Amino acid sequence: MTKTVTGTYESATQIKNAKNDLIAIGIPQEQIFVDDENQQIKVMIADETEPEIEDILKQHDATSTSVTTS
């Protein structure tokens, strides 16, 4: 099952830093989507990596995070 973890931020710099950290831990760039209009980053992941992804998004001061299942 695939999940989408979404983090909402106040600045583009926070999004860029979060994306760089996600790539550094091995998340493929094609699984990371940046929504500039809503200042969000969305990560398509497998169930087992969800806690790690949420931790990274929160480390960069996400104003909110959510997880949806598809």
MODELLER restraints for C-alpha pairs under 7 A, 6 or more apart:
rsr = mdl.restraints
at = mdl.atoms
rsr.add(forms.Gaussian(group=physical.xy_distance, feature=features.Distance(at['CA:1:A'], at['CA:46:A']), mean=6.36, stdev=0.5))
rsr.add(forms.Gaussian(group=physical.xy_distance, feature=features.Distance(at['CA:1:A'], at['CA:47:A']), mean=6.72, stdev=0.5))
rsr.add(forms.Gaussian(group=physical.xy_distance, feature=features.Distance(at['CA:1:A'], at['CA:70:A']), mean=6.93, stdev=0.5))
rsr.add(forms.Gaussian(group=physical.xy_distance, feature=features.Distance(at['CA:2:A'], at['CA:44:A']), mean=6.70, stdev=0.5))
rsr.add(forms.Gaussian(group=physical.xy_distance, feature=features.Distance(at['CA:2:A'], at['CA:45:A']), mean=5.70, stdev=0.5))
rsr.add(forms.Gaussian(group=physical.xy_distance, feature=features.Distance(at['CA:2:A'], at['CA:46:A']), mean=5.04, stdev=0.5))
rsr.add(forms.Gaussian(group=physical.xy_distance, feature=features.Distance(at['CA:2:A'], at['CA:47:A']), mean=6.59, stdev=0.5))
rsr.add(forms.Gaussian(group=physical.xy_distance, feature=features.Distance(at['CA:2:A'], at['CA:69:A']), mean=6.11, stdev=0.5))
rsr.add(forms.Gaussian(group=physical.xy_distance, feature=features.Distance(at['CA:2:A'], at['CA:70:A']), mean=5.72, stdev=0.5))
rsr.add(forms.Gaussian(group=physical.xy_distance, feature=features.Distance(at['CA:3:A'], at['CA:44:A']), mean=5.78, stdev=0.5))
rsr.add(forms.Gaussian(group=physical.xy_distance, feature=features.Distance(at['CA:3:A'], at['CA:45:A']), mean=5.35, stdev=0.5))
rsr.add(forms.Gaussian(group=physical.xy_distance, feature=features.Distance(at['CA:3:A'], at['CA:46:A']), mean=6.11, stdev=0.5))
rsr.add(forms.Gaussian(group=physical.xy_distance, feature=features.Distance(at['CA:3:A'], at['CA:47:A']), mean=6.47, stdev=0.5))
rsr.add(forms.Gaussian(group=physical.xy_distance, feature=features.Distance(at['CA:3:A'], at['CA:67:A']), mean=6.58, stdev=0.5))
rsr.add(forms.Gaussian(group=physical.xy_distance, feature=features.Distance(at['CA:3:A'], at['CA:68:A']), mean=5.57, stdev=0.5))
rsr.add(forms.Gaussian(group=physical.xy_distance, feature=features.Distance(at['CA:3:A'], at['CA:69:A']), mean=4.46, stdev=0.5))
rsr.add(forms.Gaussian(group=physical.xy_distance, feature=features.Distance(at['CA:3:A'], at['CA:70:A']), mean=6.06, stdev=0.5))
rsr.add(forms.Gaussian(group=physical.xy_distance, feature=features.Distance(at['CA:4:A'], at['CA:42:A']), mean=6.30, stdev=0.5))
rsr.add(forms.Gaussian(group=physical.xy_distance, feature=features.Distance(at['CA:4:A'], at['CA:43:A']), mean=5.39, stdev=0.5))
rsr.add(forms.Gaussian(group=physical.xy_distance, feature=features.Distance(at['CA:4:A'], at['CA:44:A']), mean=4.57, stdev=0.5))
rsr.add(forms.Gaussian(group=physical.xy_distance, feature=features.Distance(at['CA:4:A'], at['CA:45:A']), mean=6.23, stdev=0.5))
rsr.add(forms.Gaussian(group=physical.xy_distance, feature=features.Distance(at['CA:4:A'], at['CA:67:A']), mean=5.58, stdev=0.5))
rsr.add(forms.Gaussian(group=physical.xy_distance, feature=features.Distance(at['CA:4:A'], at['CA:68:A']), mean=5.25, stdev=0.5))
rsr.add(forms.Gaussian(group=physical.xy_distance, feature=features.Distance(at['CA:4:A'], at['CA:69:A']), mean=6.41, stdev=0.5))
rsr.add(forms.Gaussian(group=physical.xy_distance, feature=features.Distance(at['CA:5:A'], at['CA:42:A']), mean=5.63, stdev=0.5))
rsr.add(forms.Gaussian(group=physical.xy_distance, feature=features.Distance(at['CA:5:A'], at['CA:43:A']), mean=5.19, stdev=0.5))
rsr.add(forms.Gaussian(group=physical.xy_distance, feature=features.Distance(at['CA:5:A'], at['CA:44:A']), mean=6.65, stdev=0.5))
rsr.add(forms.Gaussian(group=physical.xy_distance, feature=features.Distance(at['CA:5:A'], at['CA:54:A']), mean=6.99, stdev=0.5))
rsr.add(forms.Gaussian(group=physical.xy_distance, feature=features.Distance(at['CA:5:A'], at['CA:66:A']), mean=5.76, stdev=0.5))
rsr.add(forms.Gaussian(group=physical.xy_distance, feature=features.Distance(at['CA:5:A'], at['CA:67:A']), mean=4.54, stdev=0.5))
rsr.add(forms.Gaussian(group=physical.xy_distance, feature=features.Distance(at['CA:5:A'], at['CA:68:A']), mean=6.68, stdev=0.5))
rsr.add(forms.Gaussian(group=physical.xy_distance, feature=features.Distance(at['CA:6:A'], at['CA:40:A']), mean=6.63, stdev=0.5))
rsr.add(forms.Gaussian(group=physical.xy_distance, feature=features.Distance(at['CA:6:A'], at['CA:41:A']), mean=5.67, stdev=0.5))
rsr.add(forms.Gaussian(group=physical.xy_distance, feature=features.Distance(at['CA:6:A'], at['CA:42:A']), mean=4.42, stdev=0.5))
rsr.add(forms.Gaussian(group=physical.xy_distance, feature=features.Distance(at['CA:6:A'], at['CA:43:A']), mean=6.46, stdev=0.5))
rsr.add(forms.Gaussian(group=physical.xy_distance, feature=features.Distance(at['CA:6:A'], at['CA:65:A']), mean=5.41, stdev=0.5))
rsr.add(forms.Gaussian(group=physical.xy_distance, feature=features.Distance(at['CA:6:A'], at['CA:66:A']), mean=5.25, stdev=0.5))
rsr.add(forms.Gaussian(group=physical.xy_distance, feature=features.Distance(at['CA:6:A'], at['CA:67:A']), mean=6.36, stdev=0.5))
rsr.add(forms.Gaussian(group=physical.xy_distance, feature=features.Distance(at['CA:7:A'], at['CA:40:A']), mean=5.47, stdev=0.5))
rsr.add(forms.Gaussian(group=physical.xy_distance, feature=features.Distance(at['CA:7:A'], at['CA:41:A']), mean=5.38, stdev=0.5))
rsr.add(forms.Gaussian(group=physical.xy_distance, feature=features.Distance(at['CA:7:A'], at['CA:42:A']), mean=6.59, stdev=0.5))
rsr.add(forms.Gaussian(group=physical.xy_distance, feature=features.Distance(at['CA:7:A'], at['CA:57:A']), mean=6.04, stdev=0.5))
rsr.add(forms.Gaussian(group=physical.xy_distance, feature=features.Distance(at['CA:7:A'], at['CA:62:A']), mean=5.60, stdev=0.5))
rsr.add(forms.Gaussian(group=physical.xy_distance, feature=features.Distance(at['CA:7:A'], at['CA:64:A']), mean=5.81, stdev=0.5))
rsr.add(forms.Gaussian(group=physical.xy_distance, feature=features.Distance(at['CA:7:A'], at['CA:65:A']), mean=4.47, stdev=0.5))
rsr.add(forms.Gaussian(group=physical.xy_distance, feature=features.Distance(at['CA:7:A'], at['CA:66:A']), mean=6.77, stdev=0.5))
rsr.add(forms.Gaussian(group=physical.xy_distance, feature=features.Distance(at['CA:8:A'], at['CA:39:A']), mean=5.83, stdev=0.5))
rsr.add(forms.Gaussian(group=physical.xy_distance, feature=features.Distance(at['CA:8:A'], at['CA:40:A']), mean=4.37, stdev=0.5))
rsr.add(forms.Gaussian(group=physical.xy_distance, feature=features.Distance(at['CA:8:A'], at['CA:41:A']), mean=6.66, stdev=0.5))
rsr.add(forms.Gaussian(group=physical.xy_distance, feature=features.Distance(at['CA:8:A'], at['CA:62:A']), mean=5.35, stdev=0.5))
rsr.add(forms.Gaussian(group=physical.xy_distance, feature=features.Distance(at['CA:8:A'], at['CA:63:A']), mean=5.59, stdev=0.5))
rsr.add(forms.Gaussian(group=physical.xy_distance, feature=features.Distance(at['CA:8:A'], at['CA:64:A']), mean=5.40, stdev=0.5))
rsr.add(forms.Gaussian(group=physical.xy_distance, feature=features.Distance(at['CA:8:A'], at['CA:65:A']), mean=6.45, stdev=0.5))
rsr.add(forms.Gaussian(group=physical.xy_distance, feature=features.Distance(at['CA:9:A'], at['CA:15:A']), mean=6.67, stdev=0.5))
rsr.add(forms.Gaussian(group=physical.xy_distance, feature=features.Distance(at['CA:9:A'], at['CA:39:A']), mean=5.57, stdev=0.5))
rsr.add(forms.Gaussian(group=physical.xy_distance, feature=features.Distance(at['CA:9:A'], at['CA:40:A']), mean=6.07, stdev=0.5))
rsr.add(forms.Gaussian(group=physical.xy_distance, feature=features.Distance(at['CA:9:A'], at['CA:62:A']), mean=4.95, stdev=0.5))
rsr.add(forms.Gaussian(group=physical.xy_distance, feature=features.Distance(at['CA:9:A'], at['CA:63:A']), mean=5.58, stdev=0.5))
rsr.add(forms.Gaussian(group=physical.xy_distance, feature=features.Distance(at['CA:10:A'], at['CA:39:A']), mean=6.78, stdev=0.5))
rsr.add(forms.Gaussian(group=physical.xy_distance, feature=features.Distance(at['CA:11:A'], at['CA:39:A']), mean=6.99, stdev=0.5))
rsr.add(forms.Gaussian(group=physical.xy_distance, feature=features.Distance(at['CA:12:A'], at['CA:39:A']), mean=6.90, stdev=0.5))
rsr.add(forms.Gaussian(group=physical.xy_distance, feature=features.Distance(at['CA:14:A'], at['CA:60:A']), mean=5.91, stdev=0.5))
rsr.add(forms.Gaussian(group=physical.xy_distance, feature=features.Distance(at['CA:15:A'], at['CA:41:A']), mean=6.46, stdev=0.5))
rsr.add(forms.Gaussian(group=physical.xy_distance, feature=features.Distance(at['CA:18:A'], at['CA:56:A']), mean=6.67, stdev=0.5))
rsr.add(forms.Gaussian(group=physical.xy_distance, feature=features.Distance(at['CA:18:A'], at['CA:57:A']), mean=6.05, stdev=0.5))
rsr.add(forms.Gaussian(group=physical.xy_distance, feature=features.Distance(at['CA:18:A'], at['CA:60:A']), mean=6.11, stdev=0.5))
rsr.add(forms.Gaussian(group=physical.xy_distance, feature=features.Distance(at['CA:23:A'], at['CA:29:A']), mean=6.53, stdev=0.5))
rsr.add(forms.Gaussian(group=physical.xy_distance, feature=features.Distance(at['CA:31:A'], at['CA:43:A']), mean=5.66, stdev=0.5))
rsr.add(forms.Gaussian(group=physical.xy_distance, feature=features.Distance(at['CA:31:A'], at['CA:44:A']), mean=5.11, stdev=0.5))
rsr.add(forms.Gaussian(group=physical.xy_distance, feature=features.Distance(at['CA:32:A'], at['CA:42:A']), mean=5.81, stdev=0.5))
rsr.add(forms.Gaussian(group=physical.xy_distance, feature=features.Distance(at['CA:32:A'], at['CA:43:A']), mean=4.65, stdev=0.5))
rsr.add(forms.Gaussian(group=physical.xy_distance, feature=features.Distance(at['CA:32:A'], at['CA:44:A']), mean=6.60, stdev=0.5))
rsr.add(forms.Gaussian(group=physical.xy_distance, feature=features.Distance(at['CA:33:A'], at['CA:41:A']), mean=5.70, stdev=0.5))
rsr.add(forms.Gaussian(group=physical.xy_distance, feature=features.Distance(at['CA:33:A'], at['CA:42:A']), mean=5.02, stdev=0.5))
rsr.add(forms.Gaussian(group=physical.xy_distance, feature=features.Distance(at['CA:33:A'], at['CA:43:A']), mean=6.34, stdev=0.5))
rsr.add(forms.Gaussian(group=physical.xy_distance, feature=features.Distance(at['CA:34:A'], at['CA:40:A']), mean=5.99, stdev=0.5))
rsr.add(forms.Gaussian(group=physical.xy_distance, feature=features.Distance(at['CA:34:A'], at['CA:41:A']), mean=4.54, stdev=0.5))
rsr.add(forms.Gaussian(group=physical.xy_distance, feature=features.Distance(at['CA:34:A'], at['CA:42:A']), mean=6.34, stdev=0.5))
rsr.add(forms.Gaussian(group=physical.xy_distance, feature=features.Distance(at['CA:35:A'], at['CA:41:A']), mean=6.06, stdev=0.5))
